[in-house]
Amino acid sequence: MNVVVRPKELRSAEELEARLREIGATRYHNLHPFHKLLHGGKLNKGQVQAWALNRYYYQSSIPLKDAVVLSRFRDREVRREWIHRVTDHDGIPGGEGGIDRWLKLTTGLGLDPEYVESTQGILAATRFAVDAYVNFVRDRTPLEAVASSLTELFAPGIHEERISGMLEHYDFIDDSVMGYFRKRLDQAPRDAAFALSFVKANSHNPAEREAVCNALIFKTQVLWVQLDALYHAYVEGHIPPGAFVPDGM
């Protein structure tokens, strides 16, 4: 007989933060085998292309997700704080945003920008996972919508690992295409600090704190399943019909 062990009730904001950090330490996608291969120089160029191509769909959907979060709040101060997330990725007229920086990466990897932006070659699992994230912030409570962004608490570590690992191990990667990750070293901590402060201040009982934790778990699953799909397709070699096929595969 299996015994279901429920986590203890979270009685304070401090206990909530500790649980959130535990979730990141045990569930964040830096632990995924695909990332170990990516950062350790164990992938070929075609596999790195497949990762960057699929990840573009996630990156280009982040401002859509954040626009939905904005729409959930009548509090003008929250909207003022959140809106820069949209421009961080979309950019402003005459300015470069995160999507532009990601396209520099994919172009530097030899992918046609029009093909990347069309998203025609991405895996179905990528599309389903990312769309589920946008739907989550639309359909769940505003508190859960904010909480789902808290993977940014753990993002600087993976960006640092990615910059150093990819520059060290891949001769087809140079510093000129790593701008997205360098910029996020500053942006992610700022965004995470606001979101963490918000959920701690606005989770008023154990049920709400559990919902916050479950929202973060959901987001880690969104990120993890994308890497599952990449591993299955481009490491194990089971590329589905219609998906990007690198040269030599």
C-alpha positions as CSV (number, residue, x, y, z in Angstrom):
1,M,0.0,0.0,0.0
2,N,1.4,3.4,-1.0
3,V,1.3,6.1,1.6
4,V,0.8,9.6,0.3
5,V,2.9,12.0,2.3
6,R,1.5,15.5,2.1
7,P,3.9,18.5,2.7
8,K,3.4,20.2,6.0
9,E,1.3,23.4,6.0
10,L,3.3,26.5,5.4
11,R,2.6,28.9,8.2
12,S,4.6,31.9,7.3
13,A,6.1,33.8,4.4
14,E,9.6,32.5,5.5
15,E,8.4,28.9,5.3
16,L,7.0,29.6,1.9
17,E,10.2,31.0,0.6
18,A,12.2,28.1,1.9
19,R,9.8,25.7,0.1
20,L,10.1,27.6,-3.1
21,R,13.8,27.4,-3.0
22,E,13.7,23.7,-2.3
23,I,11.5,23.2,-5.4
24,G,14.1,25.0,-7.5
25,A,16.9,23.0,-6.0
26,T,15.2,19.7,-6.8
27,R,13.1,20.4,-9.9
28,Y,14.7,23.2,-12.0
29,H,15.7,22.1,-15.5
30,N,19.4,22.7,-15.0
31,L,19.2,19.1,-13.6
32,H,17.9,17.7,-16.9
33,P,20.3,15.3,-18.8
34,F,19.9,17.4,-21.9
35,H,21.3,20.4,-20.2
36,K,24.2,18.4,-18.9
37,L,25.0,17.5,-22.5
38,L,24.4,21.0,-23.7
39,H,26.7,22.7,-21.2
40,G,29.3,20.0,-21.2
41,G,29.9,20.2,-24.9
42,K,28.5,16.8,-25.6
43,L,26.0,17.8,-28.4
44,N,26.8,18.4,-32.0
45,K,25.9,21.6,-33.9
46,G,22.6,20.2,-35.2
47,Q,21.5,19.2,-31.7
48,V,22.3,22.7,-30.4
49,Q,20.4,24.2,-33.4
50,A,17.4,22.1,-32.4
51,W,17.5,23.3,-28.9
52,A,17.8,27.0,-29.9
53,L,15.1,26.7,-32.5
54,N,12.6,25.1,-30.1
55,R,13.5,27.5,-27.2
56,Y,12.7,30.4,-29.5
57,Y,9.0,29.5,-29.2
58,Y,9.3,29.8,-25.4
59,Q,11.2,33.1,-25.6
60,S,8.8,34.6,-28.1
61,S,5.8,33.6,-26.0
62,I,7.1,35.2,-22.7
63,P,5.9,38.7,-23.6
64,L,2.5,37.2,-24.5
65,K,2.4,35.5,-21.1
66,D,3.4,38.7,-19.4
67,A,0.8,40.7,-21.3
68,V,-1.8,38.3,-19.9
69,V,-0.5,38.7,-16.4
70,L,-0.8,42.5,-16.8
71,S,-4.4,42.0,-17.8
72,R,-5.2,40.2,-14.5
73,F,-4.4,43.2,-12.3
74,R,-6.5,46.3,-11.6
75,D,-3.7,47.5,-9.3
76,R,-1.8,50.1,-11.4
77,E,1.4,49.7,-9.3
78,V,1.6,46.0,-10.1
79,R,1.1,46.8,-13.8
80,R,3.8,49.4,-13.7
81,E,6.2,47.0,-12.1
82,W,5.3,44.1,-14.5
83,I,5.2,45.9,-17.8
84,H,8.9,46.2,-18.3
85,R,9.0,42.4,-18.7
86,V,7.2,42.8,-22.0
87,T,9.6,45.4,-23.4
88,D,12.6,43.5,-22.0
89,H,11.7,40.7,-24.5
90,D,9.9,42.7,-27.3
91,G,12.3,45.6,-27.2
92,I,11.3,49.2,-27.8
93,P,11.4,51.1,-31.1
94,G,15.1,51.5,-32.0
95,G,16.1,49.2,-29.1
96,E,17.0,45.6,-28.9
97,G,15.0,43.1,-26.9
98,G,15.4,39.6,-25.7
99,I,13.8,38.1,-28.8
100,D,16.2,40.0,-31.0
101,R,19.1,38.6,-29.0
102,W,17.7,35.1,-29.3
103,L,17.5,35.5,-33.0
104,K,21.2,36.5,-33.1
105,L,21.9,33.2,-31.4
106,T,19.9,31.1,-33.9
107,T,21.3,33.1,-36.8
108,G,24.8,32.6,-35.5
109,L,24.1,28.9,-35.4
110,G,23.2,28.9,-39.1
111,L,19.5,28.9,-38.9
112,D,17.4,31.1,-41.2
113,P,15.6,33.8,-39.1
114,E,12.4,33.5,-41.1
115,Y,12.3,29.8,-40.5
116,V,12.9,30.3,-36.8
117,E,10.2,32.9,-36.5
118,S,7.7,30.8,-38.4
119,T,8.0,28.1,-35.6
120,Q,7.2,25.5,-38.3
121,G,10.0,23.2,-37.3
122,I,9.5,23.0,-33.5
123,L,8.4,19.9,-31.7
124,A,4.7,19.5,-30.9
125,A,5.7,19.0,-27.2
126,T,7.4,22.4,-27.2
127,R,4.2,24.1,-28.5
128,F,1.9,22.3,-26.2
129,A,4.0,23.0,-23.1
130,V,4.5,26.7,-23.9
131,D,0.9,27.2,-24.8
132,A,-0.1,25.5,-21.5
133,Y,2.0,28.1,-19.7
134,V,0.2,31.0,-21.4
135,N,-3.1,29.4,-20.6
136,F,-2.1,28.9,-17.0
137,V,-1.5,32.5,-16.3
138,R,-4.8,33.3,-18.0
139,D,-7.0,30.8,-16.2
140,R,-5.5,30.6,-12.7
141,T,-5.5,33.2,-10.0
142,P,-3.4,36.3,-10.3
143,L,-1.3,35.1,-7.4
144,E,-0.6,31.8,-9.2
145,A,0.2,33.7,-12.4
146,V,2.9,35.7,-10.6
147,A,4.2,32.6,-8.8
148,S,4.7,30.7,-12.0
149,S,7.4,33.2,-13.0
150,L,9.5,32.3,-10.0
151,T,11.8,30.0,-11.9
152,E,13.7,33.3,-12.5
153,L,15.0,32.8,-8.9
154,F,17.2,30.1,-10.3
155,A,17.9,31.4,-13.8
156,P,21.2,33.3,-13.2
157,G,23.0,30.1,-12.3
158,I,21.9,28.3,-15.4
159,H,22.8,31.4,-17.6
160,E,26.3,31.6,-16.1
161,E,26.8,27.8,-16.7
162,R,25.5,28.1,-20.2
163,I,27.7,31.1,-21.1
164,S,30.9,29.5,-19.8
165,G,30.1,25.9,-20.9
166,M,29.1,26.7,-24.5
167,L,31.9,29.2,-25.1
168,E,34.4,26.7,-23.8
169,H,33.2,23.6,-25.6
170,Y,31.7,24.7,-29.0
171,D,33.9,26.2,-31.7
172,F,30.7,27.3,-33.5
173,I,29.7,29.5,-30.6
174,D,31.3,32.9,-29.9
175,D,30.6,35.6,-27.4
176,S,28.8,37.8,-30.0
177,V,25.7,35.4,-29.9
178,M,25.5,35.1,-26.1
179,G,24.0,38.5,-25.4
180,Y,20.6,37.1,-24.4
181,F,22.1,35.2,-21.4
182,R,24.3,38.1,-20.3
183,K,21.4,40.5,-20.3
184,R,19.3,38.1,-18.2
185,L,22.0,38.0,-15.5
186,D,20.7,41.4,-14.5
187,Q,17.1,41.2,-15.5
188,A,16.1,37.9,-13.9
189,P,17.2,38.8,-10.3
190,R,15.3,42.0,-10.5
191,D,12.1,40.3,-11.8
192,A,12.4,37.4,-9.3
193,A,12.8,39.8,-6.4
194,F,9.5,41.5,-7.1
195,A,7.6,38.3,-7.8
196,L,9.0,36.7,-4.6
197,S,8.1,39.7,-2.5
198,F,4.6,39.8,-4.1
199,V,3.7,36.1,-3.4
200,K,5.1,36.3,0.2
201,A,3.0,39.4,0.9
202,N,-0.2,38.2,-0.8
203,S,-0.3,34.5,0.3
204,H,-2.4,34.9,3.5
205,N,-3.0,31.3,4.5
206,P,-1.5,27.8,4.0
207,A,-3.9,27.0,1.1
208,E,-2.7,30.1,-0.8
209,R,1.0,29.3,-0.1
210,E,0.5,25.7,-1.3
211,A,-1.1,27.1,-4.5
212,V,2.0,29.3,-5.0
213,C,4.3,26.3,-4.6
214,N,2.2,24.3,-7.1
215,A,2.4,27.1,-9.6
216,L,6.1,27.0,-9.4
217,I,6.1,23.2,-9.8
218,F,3.9,23.5,-12.8
219,K,6.4,26.0,-14.4
220,T,9.3,23.7,-13.7
221,Q,7.3,20.9,-15.5
222,V,6.8,23.3,-18.5
223,L,10.6,23.7,-18.8
224,W,11.4,20.1,-18.0
225,V,9.1,18.5,-20.6
226,Q,10.5,20.7,-23.4
227,L,13.9,19.1,-22.7
228,D,12.4,15.6,-22.5
229,A,11.1,16.2,-26.0
230,L,14.4,17.5,-27.3
231,Y,16.3,14.5,-25.8
232,H,13.8,12.0,-27.3
233,A,14.0,13.6,-30.7
234,Y,17.6,14.7,-31.1
235,V,19.6,12.6,-28.7
236,E,17.7,9.3,-29.0
237,G,17.0,10.1,-32.7
238,H,13.2,9.9,-32.7
239,I,12.5,13.1,-34.7
240,P,8.7,13.4,-35.4
241,P,7.3,14.2,-38.8
242,G,7.5,17.8,-39.7
243,A,10.1,18.7,-37.1
244,F,13.4,20.3,-37.8
245,V,16.0,17.8,-39.1
246,P,19.6,18.9,-38.7
247,D,22.1,18.1,-41.4
248,G,23.5,14.6,-41.0
249,M,20.5,13.2,-39.0
